[in-house]
Amino acid sequence: IVGEIDDEHDEEEEAPIKILFFSGGKDSFLALRALTRNSEPATVILLTTFDATSRVIAHQDIHIQDIQRQAEHLQISLLGIPLQRAGGEKYIDRLRRGLRVIEDAYKRPITTLVFGDLHLGNIRGWRETELGTLGYQMEFPLWQVAYNELMKDLEASRVPCIVSASSTDEVETGSVFTREFYSSLQQGGTIDSFGE
């Protein structure tokens, strides 16, 4: 397990530890913004899983080095967990080992796992069922938030978002995710306007 855990965390000694599953995409970023805005003080740590061979995050087509740069810019600790396709170790067991690394480094337990899910019930259900076996609380700060509100928050952040992967020819990678782009997806009606 490869990680970058900040050793300078004395000032937050008693704050609960919240682990944000971070893919480098806009939903993860907006979840971080919501978490820091709506939550009690907490030690937030980013967790990213990536392919051990290609070093790329699934579905986002982003290299782990890009995630490391994002974490450095945000000044938030990051734990990267490489996944091996033919390694034989189950995903949940790999996560459990990674979470133990964090608890050992901080010498206190993790309280909450945080996800940037928007509205896909099957994904949230899987997380609650499978990751629920780990015994942590779960938080979904973006769940069922109206897309218009998410778009306003993204614009307020002034952080440019670039489409890094697409499963359809209608959306080109490299496109900038702006309000105009978002509106064009809404008008087209065949693609979820927030990329779900």
C-alpha positions as CSV (number, residue, x, y, z in Angstrom):
1,I,0.0,0.0,0.0
2,V,1.4,3.3,-1.1
3,G,0.5,6.4,0.9
4,E,1.3,9.9,1.8
5,I,0.1,10.5,5.4
6,D,0.8,13.8,7.0
7,D,2.8,13.4,10.2
8,E,2.0,16.9,11.4
9,H,-1.6,16.5,12.7
10,D,-1.2,17.5,16.4
11,E,-3.6,20.5,16.3
12,E,-6.5,18.2,15.3
13,E,-5.6,15.4,17.8
14,E,-9.2,15.0,19.0
15,A,-11.1,15.7,15.7
16,P,-12.8,12.7,14.2
17,I,-11.1,11.2,11.1
18,K,-13.2,11.2,8.0
19,I,-12.0,9.4,4.9
20,L,-13.1,10.9,1.6
21,F,-13.1,8.4,-1.3
22,F,-11.4,10.7,-3.9
23,S,-11.3,10.0,-7.6
24,G,-10.0,13.4,-8.7
25,G,-13.3,14.2,-10.4
26,K,-15.7,17.1,-9.8
27,D,-18.1,15.0,-7.6
28,S,-15.2,14.1,-5.2
29,F,-14.2,17.8,-5.1
30,L,-17.7,19.0,-4.5
31,A,-18.1,16.3,-1.7
32,L,-14.9,17.8,-0.1
33,R,-16.4,21.3,-0.3
34,A,-19.7,20.1,1.2
35,L,-17.9,18.2,3.9
36,T,-15.8,21.1,5.0
37,R,-18.7,23.5,4.9
38,N,-21.4,21.4,6.5
39,S,-19.5,19.3,9.0
40,E,-18.1,19.6,12.5
41,P,-14.3,20.0,12.6
42,A,-12.7,16.8,11.4
43,T,-9.4,15.5,10.1
44,V,-10.2,14.8,6.4
45,I,-8.0,12.3,4.6
46,L,-8.3,11.5,0.9
47,L,-8.3,7.9,-0.2
48,T,-7.8,6.9,-3.9
49,T,-7.7,3.4,-5.3
50,F,-5.9,2.9,-8.6
51,D,-4.7,0.2,-11.0
52,A,-1.3,-1.1,-9.8
53,T,0.0,-1.6,-13.3
54,S,-1.3,1.4,-15.2
55,R,-1.4,3.7,-12.2
56,V,-4.7,5.0,-13.4
57,I,-8.0,5.6,-11.5
58,A,-10.9,3.5,-12.9
59,H,-13.6,5.4,-14.7
60,Q,-11.8,8.7,-14.5
61,D,-8.8,7.8,-16.6
62,I,-6.6,10.0,-14.4
63,H,-3.1,9.0,-13.4
64,I,-2.4,8.7,-9.7
65,Q,0.3,11.4,-10.0
66,D,-2.5,13.9,-10.9
67,I,-4.3,12.9,-7.7
68,Q,-1.1,13.4,-5.7
69,R,-0.8,16.9,-7.2
70,Q,-4.4,17.7,-6.3
71,A,-3.9,16.5,-2.7
72,E,-0.7,18.6,-2.4
73,H,-2.5,21.7,-3.8
74,L,-5.4,21.1,-1.3
75,Q,-2.9,20.5,1.5
76,I,-4.8,17.3,2.5
77,S,-3.2,14.0,3.3
78,L,-3.7,11.2,0.7
79,L,-3.6,7.5,0.9
80,G,-3.3,5.8,-2.5
81,I,-4.2,2.1,-2.6
82,P,-3.0,0.1,-5.7
83,L,-5.3,-2.6,-6.8
84,Q,-4.0,-5.7,-8.7
85,R,-6.5,-7.2,-11.1
86,A,-5.1,-10.7,-10.7
87,G,-3.7,-10.3,-7.2
88,G,-6.3,-12.5,-5.5
89,E,-6.9,-10.0,-2.7
90,K,-10.5,-8.8,-2.4
91,Y,-11.2,-5.1,-2.8
92,I,-12.8,-4.9,0.7
93,D,-9.7,-6.5,2.2
94,R,-7.4,-4.2,0.4
95,L,-9.4,-1.2,1.7
96,R,-9.4,-2.6,5.3
97,R,-5.5,-2.8,5.2
98,G,-5.3,0.8,3.8
99,L,-7.7,2.1,6.5
100,R,-5.5,0.4,9.2
101,V,-2.5,2.3,7.8
102,I,-4.3,5.6,8.5
103,E,-5.5,4.5,12.0
104,D,-1.9,3.4,12.9
105,A,-0.4,6.7,11.6
106,Y,-2.9,8.9,13.5
107,K,-3.1,6.6,16.5
108,R,-6.9,6.9,16.7
109,P,-9.8,5.4,14.9
110,I,-11.5,6.5,11.7
111,T,-15.1,7.5,12.3
112,T,-16.6,8.0,8.9
113,L,-16.2,7.1,5.2
114,V,-17.4,9.8,2.8
115,F,-18.6,9.4,-0.8
116,G,-19.5,11.9,-3.5
117,D,-22.4,9.9,-4.9
118,L,-25.2,12.0,-6.4
119,H,-28.2,9.8,-7.1
120,L,-27.3,6.3,-8.3
121,G,-29.0,4.1,-5.7
122,N,-27.3,0.8,-6.8
123,I,-23.9,2.3,-6.1
124,R,-24.8,3.7,-2.8
125,G,-26.5,0.4,-1.9
126,W,-23.4,-1.5,-2.7
127,R,-21.3,0.8,-0.6
128,E,-23.7,0.5,2.3
129,T,-23.8,-3.3,2.1
130,E,-20.2,-4.1,1.3
131,L,-18.3,-1.3,2.9
132,G,-20.7,-1.3,5.8
133,T,-19.0,-4.5,6.9
134,L,-16.0,-2.4,7.8
135,G,-17.9,-0.9,10.7
136,Y,-17.6,2.8,10.0
137,Q,-20.3,5.5,9.7
138,M,-21.0,6.6,6.1
139,E,-21.7,10.1,4.8
140,F,-23.0,11.1,1.4
141,P,-23.0,14.9,1.5
142,L,-24.1,15.3,-2.2
143,W,-26.9,12.7,-2.1
144,Q,-29.9,14.0,-4.0
145,V,-28.6,17.6,-4.1
146,A,-30.1,19.3,-7.2
147,Y,-27.7,19.6,-10.1
148,N,-28.3,23.3,-10.3
149,E,-27.0,23.7,-6.8
150,L,-24.0,21.5,-7.5
151,M,-23.2,23.6,-10.6
152,K,-23.4,26.8,-8.6
153,D,-21.0,25.4,-6.1
154,L,-18.6,24.3,-8.8
155,E,-18.7,27.8,-10.3
156,A,-18.2,29.4,-6.9
157,S,-15.0,27.3,-6.5
158,R,-13.5,28.8,-9.6
159,V,-11.7,25.5,-10.2
160,P,-11.7,24.4,-13.9
161,C,-12.9,20.9,-14.5
162,I,-11.9,19.0,-17.7
163,V,-13.7,15.9,-19.0
164,S,-11.0,13.1,-18.5
165,A,-13.1,10.2,-19.7
166,S,-16.3,9.5,-21.6
167,S,-18.3,6.4,-22.4
168,T,-20.1,8.1,-25.4
169,D,-19.0,9.8,-28.6
170,E,-21.3,12.7,-27.7
171,V,-18.9,14.0,-25.1
172,E,-15.3,14.6,-26.0
173,T,-12.5,14.2,-23.5
174,G,-10.7,17.5,-22.9
175,S,-13.9,19.4,-22.9
176,V,-14.2,22.0,-20.1
177,F,-17.1,21.4,-17.8
178,T,-18.8,24.8,-17.8
179,R,-22.4,25.9,-17.3
180,E,-22.7,26.1,-21.1
181,F,-21.4,22.5,-21.4
182,Y,-23.7,21.4,-18.6
183,S,-26.7,23.1,-20.3
184,S,-25.9,21.5,-23.6
185,L,-26.1,18.1,-22.0
186,Q,-29.4,19.0,-20.3
187,Q,-30.9,20.1,-23.7
188,G,-29.7,16.9,-25.4
189,G,-31.6,14.8,-22.9
190,T,-29.7,11.5,-23.7
191,I,-26.8,12.0,-21.3
192,D,-26.9,12.8,-17.6
193,S,-26.0,16.5,-17.4
194,F,-23.7,15.9,-14.4
195,G,-22.0,12.9,-16.0
196,E,-23.6,10.2,-13.8
